[in-house]
């Protein structure tokens, strides 16, 4: 629910912090359980974040990917997101 309120207000900075917090806790954002919804959110953040925000997210994703106990499906999803944010960072730094 909190994420949707931030989304409606277009508060990207707080959305990034909430999303990074979600990744670090390994849980899911309160009110967002559907992986499709999270995918939509990731795409939105990919569009709207600046390079330093993208680096924050990418760093959290990278740390999660170091966890060997991740389910394979979850790991491949996170790896895809990590690649997307890495690409955004590289493009942004050119």
Backbone bond lengths (Angstrom), bond angles and torsions (degrees), N, CA, C in turn:
res aa  C-N    CA-C-N  psi(-1)  N-CA   C-N-CA  omega(-1)  CA-C   N-CA-C  phi
1 X - - - 1.464 - - 1.524 110.43 -
2 X 1.322 115.56 -45.22 1.466 119.97 -179.44 1.531 110.84 -57.96
3 X 1.337 116.01 -41.82 1.463 120.55 -179.25 1.525 110.88 -61.24
4 X 1.331 116.80 -40.84 1.471 119.63 -179.32 1.516 111.48 -66.22
5 X 1.337 116.84 -36.69 1.465 119.72 177.54 1.527 109.96 -64.22
6 X 1.326 116.48 -41.73 1.467 120.63 177.87 1.525 110.19 -65.46
7 X 1.337 116.17 -39.30 1.473 121.49 179.23 1.527 110.27 -61.89
8 X 1.329 116.18 -45.25 1.473 119.95 -179.83 1.523 110.98 -62.73
9 X 1.337 116.05 -34.96 1.473 119.90 -179.97 1.520 111.78 -85.49
10 X 1.334 116.99 -3.61 1.471 122.68 -178.18 1.528 110.99 57.79
11 X 1.341 116.09 37.53 1.464 121.53 179.89 1.532 109.10 -88.45
12 X 1.329 115.20 79.27 1.465 121.84 -172.93 1.527 111.30 -60.83
13 X 1.320 116.92 -42.20 1.461 120.44 -176.87 1.528 111.50 -58.55
14 X 1.333 116.21 -47.14 1.468 119.88 179.98 1.524 110.79 -70.32
15 X 1.337 117.37 -33.28 1.467 120.50 177.19 1.528 109.81 -62.32
16 X 1.332 115.84 -42.85 1.470 120.87 179.49 1.525 109.35 -61.23
17 X 1.340 116.66 -46.81 1.467 120.38 -178.89 1.532 111.24 -61.75
18 X 1.334 116.49 -42.50 1.463 120.80 179.78 1.528 110.72 -65.68
19 X 1.327 116.56 -42.58 1.462 121.33 -179.09 1.529 110.70 -66.09
20 X 1.338 116.27 -43.72 1.466 120.65 178.14 1.533 109.39 -62.90
21 X 1.326 116.58 -41.09 1.465 120.72 177.14 1.518 111.34 -60.32
22 X 1.329 115.54 -40.81 1.457 121.33 178.27 1.529 110.12 -62.17
23 X 1.333 115.87 -45.42 1.465 120.07 -179.40 1.524 110.81 -63.83
24 X 1.335 115.95 -42.23 1.458 120.08 -177.23 1.523 111.85 -67.96
25 X 1.332 116.50 -33.65 1.464 119.33 -179.64 1.525 110.64 -80.94
26 X 1.338 115.77 -13.78 1.457 119.75 -179.95 1.515 112.93 75.31
27 X 1.320 116.02 1.68 1.461 120.36 -178.97 1.503 111.16 -95.08
28 X 1.301 115.50 -152.56 1.457 118.81 175.79 1.515 107.95 -128.62
29 X 1.310 115.80 152.28 1.455 121.23 -179.87 1.520 108.45 -60.34
30 X 1.324 116.56 136.47 1.464 119.29 179.84 1.520 109.32 -55.87
31 X 1.302 115.84 128.37 1.459 120.49 178.95 1.516 113.61 90.47
32 X 1.328 118.32 -10.58 1.465 119.35 177.65 1.521 107.81 -120.16
33 X 1.310 116.14 106.89 1.460 119.24 178.87 1.518 110.76 -115.82
34 X 1.313 116.29 -24.65 1.460 121.76 -176.37 1.525 110.26 -74.68
35 X 1.329 116.60 125.05 1.468 121.44 -177.77 1.529 111.06 -63.60
36 X 1.331 117.70 -30.86 1.462 121.27 177.04 1.517 111.30 -65.15
37 X 1.325 115.46 -38.24 1.465 120.71 178.64 1.523 109.37 -66.74
38 X 1.331 116.27 -41.95 1.465 119.66 178.60 1.534 109.93 -64.87
39 X 1.333 116.16 -37.67 1.465 120.13 176.34 1.516 111.84 -60.12
40 X 1.334 115.91 -42.06 1.463 121.23 177.37 1.524 109.61 -62.09
41 X 1.322 115.44 -43.80 1.461 121.79 179.96 1.529 110.89 -61.43
42 X 1.334 116.23 -43.80 1.467 120.78 179.16 1.525 110.07 -61.50
43 X 1.335 116.98 -43.89 1.468 120.36 178.23 1.521 111.12 -61.35
44 X 1.329 116.22 -40.89 1.462 121.04 178.48 1.533 109.73 -62.82
45 X 1.325 116.55 -46.78 1.468 120.19 179.60 1.528 111.42 -64.39
46 X 1.332 116.70 -35.24 1.470 120.03 176.52 1.523 110.47 -59.85
47 X 1.331 116.12 -39.83 1.471 121.13 -179.32 1.527 111.75 -71.26
48 X 1.328 115.92 -41.60 1.465 120.63 -165.17 1.523 115.82 -96.77
49 X 1.324 118.57 -18.61 1.464 119.25 -175.06 1.525 111.74 -78.59
50 X 1.338 114.71 154.96 1.462 119.29 171.26 1.536 107.62 -90.48
51 X 1.314 117.04 179.10 1.469 120.54 -173.82 1.530 111.80 -61.69
52 X 1.332 118.15 -42.91 1.470 118.34 -176.73 1.530 111.05 -68.95
53 X 1.339 117.32 -34.91 1.469 119.95 176.15 1.529 109.94 -66.79
54 X 1.328 115.99 -41.13 1.465 120.67 178.82 1.531 109.88 -62.66
55 X 1.336 116.79 -37.29 1.471 120.68 179.02 1.525 111.16 -65.35
56 X 1.349 115.85 -38.32 1.467 120.31 177.42 1.526 110.59 -59.21
57 X 1.337 115.56 -47.43 1.462 121.41 -178.67 1.529 110.12 -66.33
58 X 1.327 115.80 -45.73 1.466 120.88 -177.67 1.534 110.47 -61.48
59 X 1.309 116.41 -39.98 1.459 121.04 179.37 1.536 110.92 -63.78
60 X 1.334 116.68 -42.40 1.472 120.75 178.22 1.524 110.48 -64.35
61 X 1.342 116.29 -40.26 1.468 120.66 178.53 1.529 110.56 -63.83
62 X 1.326 115.35 -43.82 1.464 120.18 -179.06 1.531 111.31 -61.06
63 X 1.326 116.04 -41.38 1.470 120.02 178.13 1.524 111.18 -62.90
64 X 1.336 116.06 -40.85 1.465 120.11 178.73 1.518 111.55 -63.16
65 X 1.326 116.02 -37.89 1.463 120.58 -176.98 1.535 112.42 -68.66
66 X 1.332 117.10 -15.76 1.468 120.92 177.60 1.530 111.26 -75.57
67 X 1.332 116.26 -12.89 1.464 121.69 -178.50 1.528 110.09 -78.10
68 X 1.314 116.18 112.35 1.470 121.18 -177.33 1.522 113.41 -71.05
69 X 1.327 116.72 -15.89 1.463 119.08 -176.20 1.535 113.06 -87.81
70 X 1.334 116.76 2.49 1.471 120.05 179.05 1.527 111.08 -63.38
71 X 1.328 115.52 141.12 1.468 119.13 172.86 1.523 107.61 -63.47
72 X 1.317 116.08 147.43 1.469 120.48 -177.06 1.533 111.68 -58.90
73 X 1.344 117.05 -42.90 1.470 119.74 -177.94 1.527 111.19 -64.41
74 X 1.332 115.56 -40.15 1.459 120.24 178.93 1.530 110.07 -67.22
75 X 1.319 116.09 -42.04 1.465 121.19 -178.92 1.525 110.99 -61.78
76 X 1.336 117.21 -41.95 1.471 118.55 -178.36 1.525 110.85 -69.78
77 X 1.329 116.67 -34.57 1.465 120.63 176.09 1.532 110.04 -63.76
78 X 1.333 116.16 -48.44 1.470 120.89 179.65 1.522 111.14 -62.93
79 X 1.332 116.63 -37.97 1.462 119.87 179.35 1.525 110.09 -64.26
80 X 1.324 116.85 -39.95 1.465 120.73 177.19 1.519 111.43 -61.04
81 X 1.333 115.71 -45.27 1.468 119.78 178.45 1.521 110.32 -63.57
82 X 1.335 116.39 -42.01 1.459 121.52 179.41 1.531 110.23 -58.72
83 X 1.337 115.89 -45.03 1.471 120.61 178.65 1.526 110.96 -62.03
84 X 1.336 116.31 -41.60 1.471 120.71 179.63 1.526 111.26 -60.98
85 X 1.337 116.07 -47.57 1.467 119.41 -178.68 1.526 111.30 -69.91
86 X 1.335 117.48 -34.91 1.465 120.65 175.93 1.525 109.50 -61.42
87 X 1.327 116.65 -43.33 1.469 121.40 177.57 1.511 111.80 -60.84
88 X 1.325 116.21 -43.25 1.464 120.68 179.46 1.531 110.42 -62.10
89 X 1.330 116.24 -42.34 1.468 121.13 -179.62 1.528 109.88 -63.70
90 X 1.327 116.30 -46.13 1.469 120.16 -179.66 1.524 111.11 -62.23
91 X 1.332 116.77 -42.18 1.472 120.13 178.11 1.523 111.00 -65.32
92 X 1.336 115.77 -39.90 1.461 120.88 -177.91 1.512 113.15 -68.40
93 X 1.323 116.48 -26.10 1.463 119.99 -176.91 1.518 112.68 -89.26
94 X 1.335 117.03 -7.32 1.473 119.33 -179.32 1.510 111.23 -67.69
